């Protein structure tokens, strides 16, 4: 078992992220394949809208977990479909206590909200949180997330805390309104008029709406707890030895640490190995990589670093991914 696998094998939840084009999908798939080869039940999930996971695994994937062998399953989350499902659930909740004549206008607003900034992130977040929290019930010992490019991933990882606070605020507001309704009840009774919430059906629908909020609050709170638990979760950043990926990785590490998210592992990919010939281009490229690797070791000294050699061919398919994970790691 190689160093990287030894350091991650006890973490049920693995997030693999980095700048686009650095090989994070390949490494996420490789980790999942190697953990499955150890006899662990593994689900690898793509949250990247580009969805390269199926291409790397050479399998056609969907939003439903698909078994690739006895221990390995994979799926690609579809943000558009999740937004539709999310807003269908919202509409169902609202329709339970809105007046029938209001529904056409509400549907118009909900349809417009599907395209609003953050709609896909919110839907994606809820799906990720459900996988994180329900991992054991789903029968998986490891979840490996192949994430979108760094900025998108950071927003997703930070959202449970923010969405939990937002939902908590809504619940507090609803609690205050409930107290006001109860306080107003004697005045409605004295006036002889019908209290607008005296209808048992309306009260039941209101309770259902609150129940939805409470379940979401619990979901985000539990997901947030698991994401910040270093014994449960590991965030693995992938970069290549170039200045732009290094700058982005530095920012990502600082932001993850700010939110108490456990980032301890760094994969530096596509390193040119020692050259046997004196080709000027490749010698110069390797010398520049070595300079940047020195900066990586200095600037990101708090992370465990794992160096992977540049490969001579594409790495596709489960067996190739398993071999690459062990053989590509440089001493």
N, C-alpha and C positions, 0 to 999 in steps of 0.2 A: 504494500500500500504506500503510495507516494505522500510527500509532506502535506500537500494541499488537502487531499482526501482525509488524512489523519486529523487535520485541524478542524475539519468541518463535519465529520461524520456524526457527531453528537448533537448537532443543531437541527431540529426538525424543520426550521424555516430559513430558506436561503434566497436572498435577492441578489441578482447579478446585474450590474448596471455600468454605465459609462457613456462616453461620447459616441455618437453614431459612427459606424464603420471600423471600430477597434476590435471586433471579434467577440462581443459579449454574448451573442446568441450561440455561437459555437461553444463557448466555455460553459454557458448555462446548460446546454444540451449534453455536453461532455460530462459535467458533474452529475447530472441526473442519470445518465447511462451507467456511469461507474458506481454510483450508489446502488442502483438496481442490480448490478452485477454482484454486489456484496450480499444480495438476498433481501434488501430493503424494498418496501413498497413505496414507489416514488411517483409523484405527479409533477410534470414540468408544465408551467403555464406561461404563455406569452401575453404580455400586456402591451406590446409594441404594435401600434397600428400598421406598421410595415409588414408584420407577420412573416418573418424569415424562418421561424422555428420549423414549420412544416417542410420548407425547402432543405434545411440542414438535416432533418431526420429522414428526408425522402418519404414523407407520409402526407396525405391530404388530411388536414386537421379542421375541426370545427369548434363551436362553443361548448360542445359536450366532450367530457373526458373519453379518450379513445385508447384502449389497451394496445400497446405495441408489442409487449411480451408479457410473461407471467408477473413481472414486478414493475414494469415501466408503463405509465400512461401519460398522455399529453393532450393539451387543448390550447386553442387560441381564442382569447376573449375578444368579442366583436363589439367595439364601443357603440356603433350605430344601433345594433340590436338591443344592447343593454339600455340605451337611452329610451328606445321605444317601450321596453318592458317597464322601466322605471316610471315613465310618465303615465303609462297605462295604470300602474298601481296607484299613483298620485290621483289620477282622475277618478278611480274607483273609490278612494277614500273621500274625496271632496263630494262626489255625487251622492254619497250616503247621507249627507246632511244639508246639501244645497237645494234651493228650490228648483223645480224642473225647468222653469223658464230661464234660469240662469245658466243652464248647462251648455247651450250652444256658444255663448260668449266665453265661458270658462274653457271650453275645448279650443277655441281660437287662441286664447292666451297660452294654454299649455303647448299647443303646436308651435307657437312662436318661441316659447321658452326652450324648446329642444335645440334651437340653434344659438342659444345664449352662451357667452363665455363661461366655461366651467361645467357645463351640463354633462359633457362626456367624462370629465374627471370625476364628477360626483357619482355618476353611474358606475364607472370603473372602480372607484374606491369602494362602493358598497359590495361589488362582486368580489374584490380582493379580500375585503374584511370577512366576508362569509366563508371564503376558502380558508383563510387564516384561522378563524374561530372554529370551523367545523371540520378541520383536517382529520382529527381522530375518528369522528363519526363517518367520514368518507373512506376510512380504512387505509390512509396513507401515513407512513412514518416520516416522509420528507416531502415538503413542497419546495420546488425550485422555480423562482420567478425569473423569466427572461424579460427584463423591463425595457421601457422606451428610453430614448436618449436622456441624459442626466437631468436636465431641467425639469422635464415632465415627471420623471421618477421622484425627484425631490418633493415636488408639489404633492404627489400621491402619498408619499410616506409621511408628510407633515399634516395631511388633511384629517386623519382620525382625531387628533387633538383639537383641531379647529372646528370640525363638524360636531364633535361631542359637546364642545362649549356652546355652539350655536343651538343645538337641539336642547341642551339643558336650559338655555335662556328661553326658548319657546315653551318648554314645559313649565318653567317658573311663571311665565306670563299667563299661561292657561290656568295655572293654579290660582293666581290672583283673580282672574275673571270668574272662576268657579265660586270663590269666596264672595265676590260681589253679587253674583246671581243668588246665592243662598241668603245673603243679607237683605236682598231686595224682595225675597219671596213674601214676607209678611205684609209688605206694602201692596204688592199685587193682590194678595188675598183680601186685604181690607178694602181695596178699591173695587172689588167685584170683577175685575178684568182677569182674563186668562193669562197666566204667566207663560211667556213664549217658550220656556223650557220645561213646562209642566208635563208635556207630552212624553210618555215613557219611551216611545220609539225614538224621538229626537235625542233624549238623554242617552239611550243605548248607542246611537250613532256617534254621538259626541265622545262617549267612552271608547268606542272603537278607534276613533281618530287619535285620541290620546294614547291608546295602547300601541298604535303604530309608531308614534314618536318615542315612547318609552322603550320599545324593542330596538329602535335604531340607536338610541342613546346607549343601551347596554352593549349592542354590537360594536359600536365605535370605541367604547370604553375598554372592552375586552381585547379588541384588536390592537388598540394603542398600548395596552399593558404587555401583550405578547411581542409587539414590535420593538419595544424598548428593553426587553429582557435579553441580556447578552448571552444567557445560558440557553435560550430558546431560538434566537434569531442571529443570523450573520448577514451582513451586507458586504458583498464582494465587488469591488470596483475594478474595472478592466480599462487599461490604457495601452497605447503604443508609445515608444520612445521618441516623441516629437513634442515641440513646445506647446502647441495649442491643447492637445490632450492633457499635458502636465498641468497647464494653467487651470483647465476645467476641473481636473481631479482635485487640485488643491482647494478650489472653492467648494466642491462637493463635500470633501472631508470636513471642512470648517462648518458647513451648514448642517451636516449630519450630526456632528458633535454638539452643535448648539441645541439641537432638538433631542439630545440624549439617545440617538439611534446608534446601534452597535456596528461601527465600521472599523474592522481590525485587519482586513485582508485586501491585498492589492495584487492583481495579476498584470504584469507587463508583457504584452504580447508582441509577436512579430519581430523578435530580436534577431539580428543577423549574426550567425555563429562565426567563429574564427575562419578566415578565408585561406585557402591553400594557394591561390594565385595572387597576382599583383594587379588585378583589374582596378584601375584608378577610381572609377565611379563607385564600385562596391566598397573599396577600401575607405573612401571618403564618407560614404553613407554609414559604414560601421563605426568610424571614428566619431562622427556626430552623434550617433546613438549612444556610444559610450560616455560622451560628455553629458548627455541628458540623463542617462542612468545614474551618474554621479549626483546630479541635482535631485533626482527622485529619492535616492537613498538619504540625502541630506534633508530635503523638505518634508518628506513623508516617513521619517524615521520611526514614528510610532506604529506603523502598519507592518504586518508580516508580508514580505514581498515574495512573489513567485514568478520567475522569469520563464517565458515560453519562446522557443525558437521559431523563426519564420519558416513556414512549411513550403515545400516545393510543389504541392498540389492542393486542390480543394479537399476539405474534410466533410464528408457527407455520409449519412447512414450510421446506424447504431454501433456497429462493430468498429468502423473507422473512428468514431467519436471516443469510444472506450480506449482504443490504442493511443490516440492523440493525447488524451488526458494524462497518461502515464509516460509515454515516450517523448512527448514534446517538452516536458519540464526540464529545464537546464539545471545542471548541478550547481 
